[in-house]
Amino acid sequence: MWIFTSTGMLSVVAHRELAKDLLVRARSPVHIREMFPDAVVDETPNADYPFRTIISRELYSNVIADYSLNISYDNFKNSIEENAFHDRCVEIWAIMLRYGLTWREFE
């Protein structure tokens, strides 16, 4: 699952060996630390997502629920302060807009 927040993007998958845990991956260690400040972030330089941590499913769901309950912005893109991340999110938004157009009925 990809999760986009105002402070980063996470790729979250089931841990292959630990059923009660998730592997939370990112392309920037800051993106993990913003959501999970106490996490130990490991670096795997040759991986697609070079930064990762193991988080319990319970902690992950609590953090995401808390984040969701505290959303105060009315425009996600405008809530992103880091310029480079904002620009990438705008590009992703545009790509998904084009994808969404294929589902609209035009007369």
Secondary structure, DSSP 4 states (H G I P E B T S, - for coil): -EEEETTEEEEEEE-SS-TTEEEEEESSHHHHHHH-TTPPPEE-TTSSS-EEEEEEHHHHHHHHHHHHHT---S-TGGG---HHHHHHHHHHHHHHHHHHHTTS---
